[in-house]
Structures are given as structure tokens and as C-alpha cells.
Amino acid sequence: LDISGAFDIVIRNRLILRLREQSWPILFIKWVKSFISDRKALVHNGYSTTLPKTELEYRAPQGSPISPIVSILYFSPILKINNPNVRFRYTDDVAILAVGADTKETTRKLQWEL
């Protein structure tokens, strides 16, 4: 699985709610909120640049070493391990490992995970 545009779809308020649900310390939650707030960008198409800067409400900053961690915390509800099938993940990529008695059973387990 590849969560296309994972950094682009981190919704600020939902991230903060998920951190609270995961029982992270309030100081950490405040730091993350500060980290993802007041982000702005310019768009340059080769000929002109947008002004003023556009506020980015729905993304984690790309290029920061913290962003993959923020994304993992944000997407954790869909990445939880609920059964013996194993999920390996990094940022926006997820691999699911399932073992069955035959191809049909293994396929059924993988489809259930999706």
C-alpha cells in the first residue's frame, strides 16, 4: 500500500485529536501543534510567483525529519495491528504480511486487512 500524498493530507485538528486519543503528553501535543501551524508556501511556475504566501492547512512540512513521525502518528488508526497478520510501515508506505494454509486463505487474510 502507498498512501499517496501522505504529507499533503494531514489535517491539523484531526492530528491533535489523535495525539490526545493516543495519550501523548500535553507538552508534546503543543509542540506538534506549533510545528504544523502557520505554514505558508509560494508557488512558482517558472514565470511568476504567487503572492501573498498561501497558508497550508492540510499538510505536514516535507523535508523535515519530524514529518515522517507526524505522519505515522496521524495514520496510526489505519496502521494498527489488530490480529496475527503483521504490518510493516514507514511514513506513507505499508506492507502487510499474512500467512495462510494456501493461496486462497492468505489472499482472504490480506483482503480483510485492507
The first five atom37 places (N, CA, C, CB, O) and aatype in JSON, in Angstrom:
{
  "aatype": [10, 3, 9, 15, 7, 0, 13, 3, 9, 19, 9, 1, 2, 1, 10, 9, 10, 1, 10, 1, 6, 5, 15, 17, 14, 9, 10, 13, 9, 11, 17, 19, 11, 15, 13, 9, 15, 3, 1, 11, 0, 10, 19, 8, 2, 7, 18, 15, 16, 16, 10, 14, 11, 16, 6, 10, 6, 18, 1, 0, 14, 5, 7, 15, 14, 9, 15, 14, 9, 19, 15, 9, 10, 18, 13, 15, 14, 9, 10, 11, 9, 2, 2, 14, 2, 19, 1, 13, 1, 18, 16, 3, 3, 19, 0, 9, 10, 0, 19, 7, 0, 3, 16, 11, 6, 16, 16, 1, 11, 10, 5, 17, 6, 10],
  "atom_mask": [
    [1, 1, 1, 1, 1],
    [1, 1, 1, 1, 1],
    [1, 1, 1, 1, 1],
    [1, 1, 1, 1, 1],
    [1, 1, 1, 0, 1],
    [1, 1, 1, 1, 1],
    [1, 1, 1, 1, 1],
    [1, 1, 1, 1, 1],
    [1, 1, 1, 1, 1],
    [1, 1, 1, 1, 1],
    [1, 1, 1, 1, 1],
    [1, 1, 1, 1, 1],
    [1, 1, 1, 1, 1],
    [1, 1, 1, 1, 1],
    [1, 1, 1, 1, 1],
    [1, 1, 1, 1, 1],
    [1, 1, 1, 1, 1],
    [1, 1, 1, 1, 1],
    [1, 1, 1, 1, 1],
    [1, 1, 1, 1, 1],
    [1, 1, 1, 1, 1],
    [1, 1, 1, 1, 1],
    [1, 1, 1, 1, 1],
    [1, 1, 1, 1, 1],
    [1, 1, 1, 1, 1],
    [1, 1, 1, 1, 1],
    [1, 1, 1, 1, 1],
    [1, 1, 1, 1, 1],
    [1, 1, 1, 1, 1],
    [1, 1, 1, 1, 1],
    [1, 1, 1, 1, 1],
    [1, 1, 1, 1, 1],
    [1, 1, 1, 1, 1],
    [1, 1, 1, 1, 1],
    [1, 1, 1, 1, 1],
    [1, 1, 1, 1, 1],
    [1, 1, 1, 1, 1],
    [1, 1, 1, 1, 1],
    [1, 1, 1, 1, 1],
    [1, 1, 1, 1, 1],
    [1, 1, 1, 1, 1],
    [1, 1, 1, 1, 1],
    [1, 1, 1, 1, 1],
    [1, 1, 1, 1, 1],
    [1, 1, 1, 1, 1],
    [1, 1, 1, 0, 1],
    [1, 1, 1, 1, 1],
    [1, 1, 1, 1, 1],
    [1, 1, 1, 1, 1],
    [1, 1, 1, 1, 1],
    [1, 1, 1, 1, 1],
    [1, 1, 1, 1, 1],
    [1, 1, 1, 1, 1],
    [1, 1, 1, 1, 1],
    [1, 1, 1, 1, 1],
    [1, 1, 1, 1, 1],
    [1, 1, 1, 1, 1],
    [1, 1, 1, 1, 1],
    [1, 1, 1, 1, 1],
    [1, 1, 1, 1, 1],
    [1, 1, 1, 1, 1],
    [1, 1, 1, 1, 1],
    [1, 1, 1, 0, 1],
    [1, 1, 1, 1, 1],
    [1, 1, 1, 1, 1],
    [1, 1, 1, 1, 1],
    [1, 1, 1, 1, 1],
    [1, 1, 1, 1, 1],
    [1, 1, 1, 1, 1],
    [1, 1, 1, 1, 1],
    [1, 1, 1, 1, 1],
    [1, 1, 1, 1, 1],
    [1, 1, 1, 1, 1],
    [1, 1, 1, 1, 1],
    [1, 1, 1, 1, 1],
    [1, 1, 1, 1, 1],
    [1, 1, 1, 1, 1],
    [1, 1, 1, 1, 1],
    [1, 1, 1, 1, 1],
    [1, 1, 1, 1, 1],
    [1, 1, 1, 1, 1],
    [1, 1, 1, 1, 1],
    [1, 1, 1, 1, 1],
    [1, 1, 1, 1, 1],
    [1, 1, 1, 1, 1],
    [1, 1, 1, 1, 1],
    [1, 1, 1, 1, 1],
    [1, 1, 1, 1, 1],
    [1, 1, 1, 1, 1],
    [1, 1, 1, 1, 1],
    [1, 1, 1, 1, 1],
    [1, 1, 1, 1, 1],
    [1, 1, 1, 1, 1],
    [1, 1, 1, 1, 1],
    [1, 1, 1, 1, 1],
    [1, 1, 1, 1, 1],
    [1, 1, 1, 1, 1],
    [1, 1, 1, 1, 1],
    [1, 1, 1, 1, 1],
    [1, 1, 1, 0, 1],
    [1, 1, 1, 1, 1],
    [1, 1, 1, 1, 1],
    [1, 1, 1, 1, 1],
    [1, 1, 1, 1, 1],
    [1, 1, 1, 1, 1],
    [1, 1, 1, 1, 1],
    [1, 1, 1, 1, 1],
    [1, 1, 1, 1, 1],
    [1, 1, 1, 1, 1],
    [1, 1, 1, 1, 1],
    [1, 1, 1, 1, 1],
    [1, 1, 1, 1, 1],
    [1, 1, 1, 1, 1],
    [1, 1, 1, 1, 1]
  ],
  "atom_positions": [
    [[0.85, -1.18, 0.0], [0.0, 0.0, 0.0], [0.88, 1.23, 0.0], [-0.96, 0.01, 1.21], [1.94, 1.25, 0.63]],
    [[0.45, 2.24, -0.68], [1.16, 3.52, -0.68], [0.12, 4.6, -0.48], [1.98, 3.75, -2.01], [-0.77, 4.78, -1.32]],
    [[0.21, 5.32, 0.62], [-0.73, 6.4, 0.9], [-0.26, 7.61, 0.12], [-0.83, 6.7, 2.45], [0.62, 8.35, 0.56]],
    [[-0.86, 7.79, -1.03], [-0.43, 8.85, -1.95], [-0.6, 10.23, -1.32], [-1.21, 8.77, -3.25], [-1.67, 10.56, -0.81]],
    [[0.46, 11.02, -1.37], [0.4, 12.38, -0.84], [0.2, 12.42, 0.67], [0.0, 0.0, 0.0], [-0.51, 13.29, 1.17]],
    [[0.8, 11.49, 1.38], [0.57, 11.39, 2.83], [0.84, 12.7, 3.56], [1.44, 10.31, 3.42], [0.1, 13.07, 4.47]],
    [[1.89, 13.4, 3.18], [2.21, 14.66, 3.86], [1.17, 15.72, 3.55], [3.6, 15.15, 3.45], [0.95, 16.64, 4.35]],
    [[0.52, 15.6, 2.39], [-0.43, 16.63, 1.96], [-1.79, 16.53, 2.63], [-0.61, 16.55, 0.48], [-2.57, 17.48, 2.57]],
    [[-2.09, 15.41, 3.26], [-3.44, 15.24, 3.8], [-3.48, 15.13, 5.32], [-4.06, 14.03, 3.21], [-4.45, 14.6, 5.87]],
    [[-2.48, 15.62, 6.0], [-2.5, 15.65, 7.46], [-3.31, 16.87, 7.89], [-1.04, 15.69, 8.07], [-2.87, 18.01, 7.73]],
    [[-4.5, 16.62, 8.43], [-5.39, 17.71, 8.86], [-5.03, 18.05, 10.3], [-6.9, 17.3, 8.73], [-5.08, 17.2, 11.19]],
    [[-4.68, 19.3, 10.51], [-4.16, 19.77, 11.8], [-5.02, 19.36, 13.0], [-4.03, 21.27, 11.77], [-4.53, 18.72, 13.93]],
    [[-6.3, 19.73, 12.99], [-7.16, 19.45, 14.14], [-7.33, 17.96, 14.39], [-8.52, 20.09, 13.94], [-7.39, 17.52, 15.53]],
    [[-7.41, 17.19, 13.31], [-7.55, 15.75, 13.47], [-6.27, 15.14, 14.05], [-7.88, 15.08, 12.11], [-6.34, 14.22, 14.87]],
    [[-5.11, 15.65, 13.64], [-3.84, 15.17, 14.21], [-3.81, 15.41, 15.71], [-2.64, 15.86, 13.52], [-3.46, 14.52, 16.48]],
    [[-4.17, 16.61, 16.13], [-4.16, 16.94, 17.57], [-5.12, 16.03, 18.32], [-4.55, 18.43, 17.79], [-4.8, 15.54, 19.4]],
    [[-6.31, 15.79, 17.76], [-7.28, 14.88, 18.38], [-6.7, 13.47, 18.5], [-8.59, 14.85, 17.57], [-6.85, 12.83, 19.54]],
    [[-6.04, 13.0, 17.46], [-5.46, 11.65, 17.51], [-4.34, 11.55, 18.54], [-4.92, 11.25, 16.14], [-4.21, 10.53, 19.22]],
    [[-3.55, 12.6, 18.67], [-2.49, 12.58, 19.69], [-3.09, 12.51, 21.09], [-1.59, 13.83, 19.56], [-2.57, 11.81, 21.96]],
    [[-4.19, 13.23, 21.3], [-4.88, 13.16, 22.6], [-5.44, 11.76, 22.84], [-6.03, 14.2, 22.68], [-5.31, 11.22, 23.94]],
    [[-6.05, 11.18, 21.81], [-6.59, 9.82, 21.93], [-5.5, 8.8, 22.23], [-7.33, 9.43, 20.65], [-5.75, 7.79, 22.89]],
    [[-4.29, 9.06, 21.74], [-3.16, 8.16, 21.96], [-2.45, 8.44, 23.28], [-2.17, 8.28, 20.81], [-1.45, 7.79, 23.61]],
    [[-2.97, 9.41, 24.04], [-2.47, 9.76, 25.39], [-1.04, 10.29, 25.38], [-2.54, 8.55, 26.29], [-0.27, 10.0, 26.29]],
    [[-0.69, 11.07, 24.37], [0.62, 11.72, 24.36], [0.62, 12.85, 25.38], [0.97, 12.25, 22.96], [-0.43, 13.44, 25.62]],
    [[1.76, 13.17, 25.99], [1.83, 14.27, 26.97], [1.43, 15.6, 26.33], [3.26, 14.37, 27.56], [1.72, 15.85, 25.15]],
    [[0.77, 16.45, 27.09], [0.27, 17.72, 26.59], [1.38, 18.6, 26.02], [-0.45, 18.46, 27.71], [1.16, 19.3, 25.03]],
    [[2.57, 18.57, 26.62], [3.68, 19.37, 26.08], [4.07, 18.9, 24.68], [4.89, 19.3, 27.02], [4.4, 19.72, 23.82]],
    [[4.05, 17.6, 24.45], [4.35, 17.06, 23.12], [3.27, 17.49, 22.12], [4.45, 15.52, 23.16], [3.58, 17.88, 21.0]],
    [[2.01, 17.41, 22.54], [0.89, 17.81, 21.67], [1.01, 19.28, 21.3], [-0.46, 17.54, 22.36], [0.81, 19.65, 20.14]],
    [[1.34, 20.12, 22.27], [1.5, 21.56, 21.99], [2.67, 21.79, 21.03], [1.73, 22.34, 23.3], [2.59, 22.65, 20.15]],
    [[3.75, 21.04, 21.2], [4.9, 21.2, 20.31], [4.53, 20.82, 18.88], [6.08, 20.33, 20.81], [4.88, 21.53, 17.93]],
    [[3.83, 19.69, 18.72], [3.41, 19.25, 17.38], [2.47, 20.28, 16.76], [2.72, 17.86, 17.45], [2.58, 20.59, 15.57]],
    [[1.55, 20.8, 17.56], [0.61, 21.82, 17.05], [1.39, 23.04, 16.55], [-0.4, 22.24, 18.14], [1.07, 23.59, 15.5]],
    [[2.39, 23.45, 17.3], [3.22, 24.58, 16.89], [4.0, 24.24, 15.62], [4.18, 24.98, 18.01], [4.15, 25.08, 14.73]],
    [[4.51, 23.02, 15.54], [5.31, 22.57, 14.4], [4.52, 22.6, 13.1], [5.82, 21.16, 14.65], [5.06, 22.95, 12.05]],
    [[3.22, 22.24, 13.16], [2.42, 22.18, 11.93], [1.58, 23.42, 11.69], [1.53, 20.97, 11.96], [0.86, 23.49, 10.69]],
    [[1.65, 24.4, 12.57], [0.85, 25.62, 12.42], [1.62, 26.71, 11.69], [0.39, 26.13, 13.78], [2.85, 26.7, 11.63]],
    [[0.86, 27.64, 11.14], [1.43, 28.82, 10.47], [2.43, 28.46, 9.38], [2.1, 29.71, 11.49], [3.46, 29.11, 9.24]],
    [[2.12, 27.44, 8.61], [2.95, 27.04, 7.47], [2.41, 27.71, 6.22], [2.99, 25.48, 7.3], [1.21, 27.66, 5.95]],
    [[3.28, 28.35, 5.47], [2.89, 29.04, 4.24], [3.83, 28.65, 3.11], [2.89, 30.57, 4.45], [4.96, 28.23, 3.34]],
    [[3.33, 28.8, 1.89], [4.14, 28.44, 0.73], [3.9, 29.4, -0.42], [3.84, 27.0, 0.29], [2.84, 30.0, -0.56]],
    [[4.92, 29.53, -1.24], [4.83, 30.26, -2.5], [4.79, 29.22, -3.62], [6.03, 31.26, -2.69], [5.44, 28.18, -3.53]],
    [[4.03, 29.52, -4.65], [4.0, 28.64, -5.81], [4.68, 29.37, -6.96], [2.53, 28.22, -6.18], [4.29, 30.47, -7.33]],
    [[5.7, 28.73, -7.52], [6.45, 29.33, -8.63], [6.31, 28.4, -9.83], [7.96, 29.57, -8.26], [6.65, 27.22, -9.74]],
    [[5.82, 28.93, -10.95], [5.59, 28.09, -12.13], [6.63, 28.3, -13.23], [4.22, 28.35, -12.68], [6.43, 27.83, -14.36]],
    [[7.7, 28.97, -12.94], [8.72, 29.24, -13.94], [8.66, 30.64, -14.5], [0.0, 0.0, 0.0], [9.65, 31.17, -15.0]],
    [[7.48, 31.25, -14.4], [7.3, 32.6, -14.93], [6.91, 33.6, -13.84], [6.25, 32.6, -16.01], [7.32, 34.76, -13.88]],
    [[6.14, 33.14, -12.89], [5.68, 34.04, -11.83], [5.56, 33.29, -10.51], [4.32, 34.69, -12.2], [5.61, 32.06, -10.47]],
    [[5.42, 34.05, -9.45], [5.31, 33.5, -8.1], [4.05, 34.07, -7.46], [6.57, 33.83, -7.24], [3.74, 35.26, -7.61]],
    [[3.33, 33.21, -6.73], [2.12, 33.68, -6.06], [2.47, 34.56, -4.89], [1.26, 32.49, -5.6], [3.41, 34.29, -4.15]],
    [[1.72, 35.61, -4.73], [1.83, 36.49, -3.57], [0.42, 36.88, -3.17], [2.71, 37.76, -3.87], [-0.38, 37.14, -4.07]],
    [[0.07, 36.93, -1.93], [0.91, 36.57, -0.79], [1.06, 35.06, -0.67], [0.32, 37.15, 0.51], [0.47, 34.29, -1.43]],
    [[1.84, 34.66, 0.3], [2.03, 33.24, 0.55], [0.68, 32.62, 0.93], [3.08, 33.01, 1.66], [-0.15, 33.25, 1.58]],
    [[0.49, 31.38, 0.52], [-0.74, 30.65, 0.81], [-0.53, 29.82, 2.07], [-1.15, 29.75, -0.37], [0.47, 29.12, 2.21]],
    [[-1.51, 29.9, 3.0], [-1.41, 29.1, 4.22], [-1.73, 27.65, 3.9], [-2.37, 29.65, 5.32], [-2.66, 27.36, 3.15]],
    [[-0.94, 26.75, 4.46], [-1.12, 25.32, 4.25], [-1.82, 24.73, 5.47], [0.24, 24.61, 4.0], [-1.21, 24.57, 6.53]],
    [[-3.09, 24.41, 5.31], [-3.85, 23.86, 6.43], [-3.79, 22.34, 6.5], [-5.28, 24.29, 6.34], [-4.02, 21.76, 7.56]],
    [[-3.49, 21.69, 5.38], [-3.64, 20.25, 5.31], [-2.36, 19.52, 4.97], [-4.68, 19.9, 4.3], [-2.36, 18.64, 4.11]],
    [[-1.28, 19.87, 5.61], [-0.07, 19.12, 5.3], [0.95, 19.21, 6.42], [0.54, 19.62, 4.0], [0.98, 20.17, 7.19]],
    [[1.77, 18.18, 6.49], [2.93, 18.2, 7.38], [4.09, 18.71, 6.54], [3.23, 16.76, 8.0], [4.16, 18.43, 5.34]],
    [[5.0, 19.45, 7.14], [6.12, 20.0, 6.38], [6.99, 18.9, 5.77], [6.98, 20.9, 7.27], [7.47, 18.02, 6.49]],
    [[7.19, 18.94, 4.46], [8.06, 17.97, 3.82], [9.51, 18.41, 3.98], [7.71, 17.8, 2.32], [9.8, 19.6, 4.03]],
    [[10.4, 17.43, 4.05], [11.82, 17.74, 4.18], [12.29, 17.77, 5.62], [0.0, 0.0, 0.0], [13.5, 17.77, 5.87]],
    [[11.37, 17.81, 6.55], [11.75, 17.8, 7.96], [11.87, 16.36, 8.44], [10.71, 18.58, 8.82], [11.06, 15.52, 8.06]],
    [[12.87, 16.05, 9.27], [12.99, 14.69, 9.79], [11.85, 14.32, 10.74], [14.31, 14.52, 10.5], [11.66, 13.14, 11.04]],
    [[11.1, 15.31, 11.21], [9.98, 15.06, 12.11], [8.72, 14.66, 11.34], [9.7, 16.31, 12.97], [7.87, 13.96, 11.89]],
    [[8.59, 15.08, 10.1], [7.37, 14.84, 9.32], [6.99, 13.37, 9.18], [7.53, 15.42, 7.97], [5.81, 13.05, 9.29]],
    [[7.93, 12.45, 8.93], [7.53, 11.04, 8.88], [6.92, 10.55, 10.19], [8.73, 10.18, 8.52], [5.99, 9.75, 10.17]],
    [[7.44, 11.01, 11.31], [6.9, 10.61, 12.62], [5.49, 11.17, 12.78], [7.81, 11.11, 13.77], [4.59, 10.46, 13.23]],
    [[5.3, 12.44, 12.41], [3.97, 13.06, 12.5], [2.98, 12.28, 11.62], [4.03, 14.55, 12.06], [1.85, 12.04, 12.03]],
    [[3.41, 11.9, 10.43], [2.53, 11.15, 9.53], [2.16, 9.79, 10.1], [3.19, 10.98, 8.17], [1.01, 9.36, 10.01]],
    [[3.13, 9.1, 10.69], [2.85, 7.79, 11.29], [1.84, 7.94, 12.42], [4.14, 7.14, 11.81], [0.92, 7.13, 12.53]],
    [[2.0, 8.96, 13.26], [1.04, 9.18, 14.35], [-0.34, 9.51, 13.8], [1.53, 10.32, 15.27], [-1.35, 9.06, 14.34]],
    [[-0.39, 10.29, 12.73], [-1.66, 10.68, 12.12], [-2.39, 9.48, 11.53], [-1.43, 11.74, 11.04], [-3.6, 9.33, 11.7]],
    [[-1.65, 8.63, 10.83], [-2.27, 7.49, 10.16], [-2.35, 6.24, 11.03], [-1.51, 7.17, 8.91], [-2.75, 5.18, 10.55]],
    [[-1.98, 6.34, 12.29], [-1.95, 5.17, 13.17], [-3.26, 4.4, 13.25], [-1.54, 5.58, 14.54], [-3.22, 3.18, 13.36]],
    [[-4.44, 5.05, 13.19], [-5.67, 4.25, 13.25], [-5.78, 3.22, 12.12], [-6.86, 5.16, 13.21], [-6.34, 2.15, 12.33]],
    [[-5.28, 3.53, 10.93], [-5.36, 2.54, 9.85], [-4.15, 1.62, 9.82], [-5.5, 3.24, 8.51], [-4.12, 0.66, 9.04]],
    [[-3.16, 1.89, 10.65], [-1.95, 1.07, 10.67], [-1.87, 0.13, 11.86], [-0.74, 1.96, 10.66], [-0.89, -0.59, 12.02]],
    [[-2.9, 0.14, 12.71], [-2.86, -0.69, 13.92], [-2.82, -2.16, 13.57], [-4.06, -0.4, 14.81], [-3.39, -2.62, 12.58]],
    [[-2.12, -2.89, 14.42], [-2.09, -4.34, 14.26], [-3.23, -4.91, 15.08], [-0.69, -4.95, 14.71], [-3.22, -4.83, 16.31]],
    [[-4.24, -5.48, 14.4], [-5.43, -5.99, 15.08], [-5.43, -7.5, 15.22], [-6.66, -5.55, 14.35], [-6.26, -8.06, 15.94]],
    [[-4.54, -8.17, 14.54], [-4.56, -9.62, 14.53], [-3.15, -10.15, 14.24], [-5.58, -10.15, 13.49], [-2.2, -9.38, 14.18]],
    [[-3.02, -11.46, 14.06], [-1.69, -12.04, 13.83], [-1.0, -11.59, 12.55], [-1.8, -13.51, 13.82], [0.22, -11.72, 12.44]],
    [[-1.75, -11.06, 11.58], [-1.1, -10.55, 10.37], [-0.23, -9.37, 10.78], [-2.15, -10.14, 9.28], [-0.6, -8.59, 11.66]],
    [[0.9, -9.22, 10.14], [1.87, -8.21, 10.55], [1.9, -7.08, 9.54], [3.28, -8.84, 10.71], [1.84, -7.31, 8.33]],
    [[2.0, -5.85, 10.05], [2.12, -4.68, 9.18], [3.48, -4.03, 9.41], [0.97, -3.66, 9.44], [3.89, -3.78, 10.55]],
    [[4.17, -3.77, 8.33], [5.42, -3.03, 8.37], [5.13, -1.68, 7.74], [6.6, -3.79, 7.62], [4.44, -1.61, 6.72]],
    [[5.63, -0.62, 8.33], [5.3, 0.69, 7.78], [6.45, 1.67, 7.92], [4.07, 1.24, 8.47], [7.29, 1.57, 8.82]],
    [[6.45, 2.6, 7.0], [7.34, 3.76, 7.08], [6.65, 4.9, 6.36], [8.76, 3.46, 6.47], [6.43, 4.83, 5.15]],
    [[6.31, 5.92, 7.08], [5.68, 7.12, 6.57], [4.43, 6.8, 5.76], [6.65, 7.89, 5.72], [3.38, 6.54, 6.35]],
    [[4.52, 6.81, 4.44], [3.33, 6.63, 3.62], [3.28, 5.26, 2.94], [3.26, 7.71, 2.57], [2.48, 5.05, 2.03]],
    [[4.12, 4.34, 3.36], [4.15, 3.01, 2.77], [3.81, 1.97, 3.83], [5.52, 2.71, 2.14], [4.3, 2.04, 4.96]],
    [[2.98, 1.01, 3.46], [2.58, -0.05, 4.37], [2.71, -1.38, 3.64], [1.12, 0.16, 4.9], [2.25, -1.51, 2.5]],
    [[3.32, -2.35, 4.28], [3.38, -3.71, 3.74], [2.7, -4.62, 4.75], [4.86, -4.16, 3.46], [2.94, -4.51, 5.95]],
    [[1.85, -5.51, 4.27], [1.13, -6.42, 5.14], [1.61, -7.84, 4.85], [-0.42, -6.3, 4.94], [1.66, -8.27, 3.7]],
    [[1.96, -8.55, 5.91], [2.4, -9.93, 5.78], [1.33, -10.82, 6.41], [3.79, -10.16, 6.46], [0.96, -10.63, 7.57]],
    [[0.84, -11.77, 5.65], [-0.13, -12.73, 6.17], [0.28, -14.12, 5.72], [-1.58, -12.39, 5.68], [0.82, -14.3, 4.63]],
    [[0.04, -15.09, 6.58], [0.38, -16.47, 6.27], [-0.89, -17.3, 6.38], [1.49, -17.02, 7.22], [-1.63, -17.21, 7.36]],
    [[-1.14, -18.11, 5.36], [-2.3, -18.98, 5.37], [-1.92, -20.38, 4.93], [0.0, 0.0, 0.0], [-0.79, -20.61, 4.48]],
    [[-2.86, -21.3, 5.06], [-2.61, -22.69, 4.68], [-2.43, -22.83, 3.17], [-3.75, -23.58, 5.15], [-1.73, -23.74, 2.7]],
    [[-3.06, -21.92, 2.41], [-2.93, -21.94, 0.96], [-3.1, -20.52, 0.43], [-3.98, -22.91, 0.32], [-3.33, -19.58, 1.19]],
    [[-2.99, -20.38, -0.89], [-3.08, -19.05, -1.51], [-4.43, -18.4, -1.23], [-2.86, -19.15, -3.02], [-4.5, -17.2, -0.97]],
    [[-5.49, -19.18, -1.29], [-6.85, -18.64, -1.08], [-7.0, -18.05, 0.33], [-7.9, -19.75, -1.3], [-7.53, -16.95, 0.49]],
    [[-6.54, -18.79, 1.33], [-6.63, -18.31, 2.72], [-5.76, -17.07, 2.92], [-6.22, -19.42, 3.7], [-6.18, -16.11, 3.57]],
    [[-4.55, -17.09, 2.38], [-3.65, -15.94, 2.52], [-4.26, -14.71, 1.85], [-2.27, -16.25, 1.9], [-4.21, -13.61, 2.41]],
    [[-4.82, -14.89, 0.66], [-5.48, -13.77, -0.05], [-6.64, -13.23, 0.77], [-5.97, -14.22, -1.43], [-6.81, -12.02, 0.86]],
    [[-7.44, -14.11, 1.35], [-8.57, -13.68, 2.18], [-8.1, -12.85, 3.37], [-9.37, -14.91, 2.67], [-8.7, -11.83, 3.69]],
    [[-7.03, -13.29, 4.02], [-6.49, -12.55, 5.16], [-5.99, -11.16, 4.74], [-5.34, -13.33, 5.82], [-6.24, -10.17, 5.43]],
    [[-5.3, -11.1, 3.62], [-4.8, -9.81, 3.14], [-5.94, -8.88, 2.76], [-3.87, -10.02, 1.94], [-5.89, -7.68, 3.06]],
    [[-6.97, -9.4, 2.1], [-8.11, -8.56, 1.73], [-8.84, -8.05, 2.97], [-9.07, -9.35, 0.83], [-9.33, -6.93, 2.98]],
    [[-8.91, -8.87, 4.01], [-9.56, -8.44, 5.25], [-8.8, -7.27, 5.87], [-9.64, -9.61, 6.26], [-9.4, -6.35, 6.41]],
    [[-7.48, -7.32, 5.77], [-6.65, -6.24, 6.32], [-6.86, -4.92, 5.59], [-5.19, -6.63, 6.27], [-6.74, -3.86, 6.2]],
    [[-7.16, -4.98, 4.3], [-7.36, -3.76, 3.53], [-8.69, -3.14, 3.87], [-7.27, -4.03, 2.04], [-9.04, -2.1, 3.32]]
  ]
}
